[in-house]
Every structure is written in C-alpha cells, then in structure tokens.
Amino acid sequence: MYALLDANNFYASCEAALRPSLIGRPVCVLSNNDGCVIARSEASKAMGVKMGQPYFEVRHLEAEGLVFLSPNFTLYGSMSDRVMSLAAALGPSMERYSIDEAFVSLHGVRGDQTKRARAIRARILQWTGIACGVGIAQTKTLSKFANHVAKQADRKPGSYPREHAQVCNLGVLSRADVEELLAATEVAEVWGVGRRIGEQLRADGVMTALDLARLDPAIVRRRWSVVLERTVRELQGESCIELEDAPPAKREIAVTRSFGHPVTDVEPLVEAVSTFASRAAEKLRKQSSVAGLVHVFAHTSPFRPGPRWARSLSVPLRRPTADTAEITEAAVMGLRLMFEPGYMLAKAGVMLCDLSSELHQQCELDLEVEAPVRDRSKLMKAMDQLNTRYGRGTLQVAAMGQQNQLQAWQMRQERRTPHYTTDWRQIPIARA
Ligand SMILES: [Mg+2]
C-alpha cells in the first residue's frame, strides 16, 4: 500500500501560515519578476484567477482585496522540510515527489491506516499551519487518484462522497465503490495521462478513469505506449511503479533568470553570469557530478521593441570539474567572447552539460608540467558547508560582485514576504 500526501495550495498556504491575516483571503503568488500567477488560495480561485494568468490581466482585482505576493522560495523550501518530516511518520520509506507532495510506502504498517493518516494530517496542520490531503491505495497511480478524491470531496461538495474528504483510503473500499469513484473522474485527471493523451483517449471514447482502467493492457501497449500500459495496470491494482528513494541525478543543470531591468553593459552581465555559474556548480556538487561543458547564453526580450540579439556559446572544460572558480571562469570567458554592446538584454543563463559522476573520472597523463591538476574539492566542500550554515552568499567568487548592493539585473520581488523561518533577523514578532 502507498499513501500520497499533498499540501493544499502550498505556496499560498505557506504565506498564510506565517501571516494569519491572509487566512481565508484571496492570495496569489506570482512568478519571478512578478510575471504571472503560480499559486492561488481557494478564495482567489473563486474570484476567477487562472493558473499561469499574467499579472497585468488580474492586477485590477487588487481593488477587490486580492493580495499579490512575490515568490518566497526560501520560505516554501523550509516549510516543505517541516511538512515532509512529519509526513515521514506515515510509513517506513518516503519519496519526495515535489516540494509539496510525497509518496510513502505503508509496507508493514499495521492497524487502521485511515485513522493514522487522519491523525498525521491533523498534526501537520496544527504544527505547520499547512492543510494536506492524503490518498491511500494499492499502487502509486491509485494513491494519486485517491488523493484527488480526498481534495475534491473536501473543496467541492457534491463531487465525491463527503466521507472521503481529506483522507481517502481505497484499500478499505469494495471494488464496486472504487469503480464508482473512477467512473466519476475524467480520464485526464489520472496521473500520467495529462491533457494531450487525455484528448486522444476521449476521441477514442475513453472518457473516465474507469473506462481507462477497463482497457486491455496488451492493446494499450500496442496502440499507445508502455507508459500508458503501466498506468492501466496500476489502475487495475497491479503495482508497476516503485518508490524512488532518491531522485535520479540530472543530466544537465541550468540556472537562468530574467532580469529585473534590462542590462546593456558587460560588467553587470559578468556578475549575473558568475552568480548563475556558481549556483549551477553548487547544484552539480550536490548531486556528486562533474561537468564537461559550460554553455552560456543571453538575449533581448522577445516582447519589447528594439533590436533583437541572442547569442550562446559552449565552452568545453579541459577536465570535467565541479569547481566553482573553473566553471565561472569558463562561463565568463564565453560571455566576453560573444558579448556585443548596444542591446537591452533581458535574460541570461548558464547550463552545465556532459555531466558524469565525480566517482568515475577519466584521468590523463600529466605531461605538461606548467599546468598541474588543481584539486580544490575540499575547498568547494568547505564553501558549501559555510554557505549552508550561514546563508547563501557567505562565501562566493569575487566575480559575482558586491551582492549586498541590489543590482539592476537582480529579480524584481517587490512583494516578497520575509524569510520568517530561515533568518534570525526576519523572525516574526507577535504582539499582544
Ligand atoms: Mg499541492
């Protein structure tokens, strides 16, 4: 058996957890540079705000009490850790599937699992202020489906029977009851189906999750794909997708940003690109990889008038490395080679490619005496530890510039709430 725990309106709930005046109010969190809506509280959904809608289309709703916030990813990350550490009590192993979702294996867990899940859900709500839904079933796909039922039954009265609200355990239901729930669910809601395949299925007369579950897996494999076949088998109760303890190492790492204001000079661009390169190198070390190639790009905005400019350059590294200084050097060199003055640049980024494990390094004969191999992995480790302990940017390469002064290229985050949970200076003060 698996449980899937998923937080409700996670970003908006995190904001309300630390600012109780927002509870029950329409709140939207915007994307970087306050571009479009990426999270909505229940009340803002009721006002008709759509996911992904551009800010300028909905900003007039501010007059009606809608609160817009810049994203506070530091806060969401720290709240996620709190929620997940409590969710881990559900069972012996857990896969963090996204910032606000986790699959938990219930293998060997005895007793009433519904009651247990309700108790843990209540604890998460009381200790963190975040409301979650829990779905329990025989397979990951079914537990995802059960979670959908738990949330809808809670939010939309009449969608599913009320008793499934907040926690829905398919394991204790008869097959007929499960089929009734599947029949009440559109096929596109099934995990792994999505909108495009959902449309194709509907065109073939497969309208509901039950229709999909009743297909013959062999035919699905022939007509569609092995992936969809697995989904069908999982809906039928046959477990095909295992819990993943650790996310697979990424095959490329990208750090890209739109600038808060257009950048025209090379020096601020060097600072920006150095910052992205350092961040990418940090991510690289976190997954114990080394990179063989640094790709750097910059371009003007496709939405603004004026001359267009877009360039990118790949800089191969002599030896695969995870060294911040070497990666930054390569990115800055690439940037200086391709840069041309006179353009209003809106975005830049650094991508690390040709990744391999730091454990399997190809060595070479050191024939050139003048260029000995510098191994600074211990220095990098110390840098990561200091930055984890004292906050990002405590130790950085000099090319990143004086980041305590806000640079033009840095993101616009005019409506960001404080780092309540990760910075002593920003702890909220309650007054009676
Ligand atoms: Mg969620």
Residues whose N, C-alpha, C, O or C-beta is under 5 A from the ligand:
A	BS01	MG	D6 A7 N8 N9 F10 D100
